[in-house]
Every structure is written in C-alpha cells, then in structure tokens.
Amino acid sequence: MWICTQAFHTPKRGNAESEYEDAFYPERMFRTDLSEFYCAVADGASESVYSGEWARLLARGYCRRGLSLKRLQRTWLRLVGRRPAPWYLEAKIRRGAHAALVGLALRDGEPSQSFGGSWDVVAVGDSCFFHVRAGELLTVAPISTSAGFDNSPHLISTDATDSFGLDANRVKVLSGEWRPRDAFYLATDALAQWTLAELEAGRAPWPLFRGLYPSTNNGRGGGGSRSFKEVVAELREKGALRNDDTTLLRVEVA
Amino acid sequence: MSYKAEISRDNPSCFLFLIDQSRSMTDEVAMGEEKQELAKGVADSINRWLQELSIKCAKSEGVRDYYHIGVIGYGKTVGPSFVGPLAGRELIPISEIADNPARLDERAKKVPDGAGGLVDQSIRVPVWFDPVGNGGTPMCKAAEEAKRILEGWIADHPDSFPPIVINITDGEATDGNPTERLQALTELETSDGNVMLFNIHLSANPKAKSMSFADSTHDLPDAYSEMLFQTASPLTPAMRGLAKEHGFKTSKDSRCFVLNADMVLLVQAIDIGTRPSNVQMEGQHADGEAELDFDGGEVTEDDESQEPDWSGDDENPR
C-alpha cells in the first residue's frame, strides 16, 4: 500500500512552541510503499508535568511496537528523575503525567484481495480517529458527538499503580477495512470536537483538511490550500475552536 | 457572561486570604476525634493550600504565574502575614511563593515500592506560615484593607477572572459589624464579574456541624455563622459543577460558605486545563484491569535495547 501522511500542530495560543504538549508520529511520509503502517497522536494533560514527554513516549511507543506500557512508564520515571528538582517539581513528578492516545495501524490485504486492507485503532481518552471515504465519514472513535467532550477524560498515567486501573472498557479498540483513496485523520480533543460540531451542522471539514499544508511560509498550497496555523488561529478567533494545543495527523492510503 | 475569563500567565487571577489571628484562635476545638488549636489548623491549611496551588501551577520549566496570592492577618494588627523572605508583601505571584517558603520541613512519606509494598521516602514540605493568635478580631479593618488591595490589583488587571477572597475566622468581629464592608468587597468587579467572597467559619459552638457550600441559614449554629453565610458569594454554575464532581451536594442557593470543614478542597474548585479523571479517582481502581500493551508481545525486564529516548532521534521531532 502507498501511504502519504502529514502531521500538523500548533501550541495553545499564548504558549511557546516549546510548551506544546501534544505529540504525533510520524511527521511526514510522501508516497511510501509499506505492508504495514503505524501512526499515533497523543495529548499530554496540561495539569501534569513532563506530560508532553509522556505523550511523545506513548505516540512513539505505539508506532514502534513491542513496548509495553510498563516499560514506557519506567522510561518516563528514569528520564524525569535525571536532575535535582525544586520541591514542587519533585511533588508533581510523584503524581505522574497523563496523556490521551489514539493510534492507527494499517495493513495490506491478503494477496487474494484485489485491493485495500485492514485497519485497527486503539484509543484512550479524548483524542479521536476519523475514517473518511469519498467525502463521507465512515467511522469516528472514541467520541462521536461534539457534546461528548468534558474536562476530565480518562487518560493513560505514568503511575503504574494508577493506570493499571485502566479497565478494558476505557480502552477503545476498533477495526475495519480500508480501500484505496480512503483518508484517516487523528486529532487531539479541541480539533476533534470542532470537526464533530461541523459535521453536526451539516458541513464537511474534509476538503479543508485535504488542502492543509503545514506552515505559513514558502507559499505552498494555492488553489484553496491553507496553512494549518492560519486556519487554527482563525477558528480560535471566532470562538469555534477551544484554545488548546492542537494536532491533526492526515493519512491517505492507496 | 461572568466568570468565563481564561486564567493565563498574561491574564492571571488573584486569591486574597483574610485570616483571623485573634486570641480566641488559640482555643482548641474538636476536629473529628482530635482536639486542635484553631490557629494551628488554619496555618496548616494555608500551607497545604499554597503547596497544592504551587504544584498545580508547576510545569517542568518552573511555576506558571496563573495567580497572585495575598494573605492578610487580622488580630493584634492587620497586615500581610507571610513570614520569611516574603514578609511584608501584599500580593505575590505564585512562582515567587513557590520559590520562597520560610523553610522546607523534611517528612517521611510511605510510597509504593513497585513490588506491592510500601517504602519510606523523605519528602520536602514547604512552610510559609506559623500559627498566630493574639489581640481582638478586627474583621472590619481587614475587609477595608482587602478592598484597598483589590482595587489596586483590579486596576492593573481589569479583564481578569475576578479575584477570590477567602476569609477564615472563628466568628465575632471586635471592631463593629463587618457585614457592609464584606459586601463592599463583592461589589468590586472586573469585566468578567464581581469579586467572590468565601467565608470559612471555624466555630467552637457545640451546635456547629461540618458543612460545605450551605444553601440556607437552617442548621447554622449562631448569628456569626449566619452573617458569614449571608455575605458569602453564590457559587457560580461552573463551581457547582466542580463541587458536584468532588461529591458535594449543592443547590442553586448554595454559597461560598464552609463551616468547620477542610479548605484544601477549595483549591479543587478552580480549574486550569484538563484534569485527568484518574487523579480524582485515586484509590478507586476498576475491576477487570487490562494492561495496555502495544502488540500483546512480552517485553522482558532486562531488555533495554528498544527503550526510547527523548533526544538524539531526528526521525521524530515531537
């Protein structure tokens, strides 16, 4: 199968790039031929510390396979414990970091199948997955209405004794079939919520998403294409998009 | 719409504590099974509250100044009552508070050892206040001071989430009836709404029950308690929602009034961004635990070869 993927990201308005606490993997692939492909988006909770690092470990951990959650938790603890910390950071590290994760796996079909293949998704928390075919939404998970977002999603914790309360019904696992020219989008909560609200209002955001390009420079795009940061800034300005770290991963498969 | 302003480093909010430091605060009252000196209980509560707020605002690069905090004591004198490096200052950014406790006490804490047991770990606990109790209860003067301080702060932060005043007292003012002066505080406003007043009544009255966010004067033990209930602000709808999440019953008449109850819970009534539900659910782990494993395969304890690292990997910029 041929994969084209592009990640888009921007920090919460008022925050520096270095304060961005979402994560994604990979950043970009252009017409790459693969038999299987993994991608993920994660969202570190703003109230935890080193949660951007935790989100990166989770997104990458999902895509690299073979890494248990326990191992990622140990890695986080080792990394954050490297330097002496003031009392408040020490206390906050003891409380752990938290993040939402949505990961997508695409696989080539059996040789007997004429074209297409299978996908599966793992989601914890409020980052969402969208499967789109010919401009129609086929599947969205784990949240399916714009009213379904609140301020207290259940997240993956770095604290083994806490997150191991992650019971099976909090981990959403779905699978399905893809066909050539399908598109998949992984989005963190603010953009996922906006996307669902647009769909509820009878507007499809997919042409906008298809035309996005990553940065404001070098005049790429044209013909209706727009920079992600511009679009996000405009939606925030209108009050349509919550001010939060915002991430979109676009995957097109053929 | 009121109480919608986003609290950020560019647009911080403010907490101002008014603490009764009169002689009667050295009385011992029954708190559950044990007797405790009120002044000590208050100092402990504020130290814990500042500790929690500092931790809440802490990020890896330091403490973010989402709040400015002041503590005005009223007893023999009325004025700022931080001790140590912050002595004499009225409203202080939370980052400076976090970095300048009067001292750090070492305490042992039991923490999980990762193998199902508990192990003692030494943790550092900051202290900003010591208990004080002498003189009368000049609550009127304290309310006037608070008004002066907040007028100045609001002039500098006209669009902020409105300041929150937390008045902690055992009740009876000795310099007149403070009702009007306390009401005057809640008439101050930013473009986002009126100043909110929380009254926390620590009552030695044997009829006093423990209650949070009362919605009527019914069950209040005396006239002091009633005055503190009447002057307290109504809970905002958002605060009611959060109070409910924390297991408190409220009604549309509920006020920011607490009688003989734990004020540390108040810190949880103000929110910054996402609060993971796991944190609220501590100790309530669901049955049927399932470990999340990204391929179902075993990873052995001693295999460090696939361990990711944050640095030196240019294929993943985030």
Interface residues (C-beta under 8 A of the other chain):
Chain A: A7 H9 G14 E19 Y20 D22 A23 F24 Y25 P26 E27 A45 S46 E47 S48 V49 Y50 E53 R56 L57 A59 R60 G61 Y62 R64 R65 G66 L67 S68 L69 K70 R71 L72 T75 L79 P86 W87 Y88 L89 E90 A91 K92 R94 R95 H98 G103 V122 V124 N151 S152 P153 H154 L155 I156 S157 A160 T161 D162 S163 F164 G165 L166 D167 A168 R170 V171 N243 D244
Chain B: E6 S8 R9 D10 Q51 S54 I55 K56 A58 K59 S60 V63 A98 D99 P101 L104 V111 P112 G114 I123 R124 V125 P126 E245 D271 I272 G273 T274 R275 P276 S277 N278 V279 Q280 M281 E282 Q284 H285 A286 D287 G288 E289 A290 E291 L292 D293 F294 D295 G297 V299 Q306 E307 P308 D309 W310 E315 N316 P317 R318
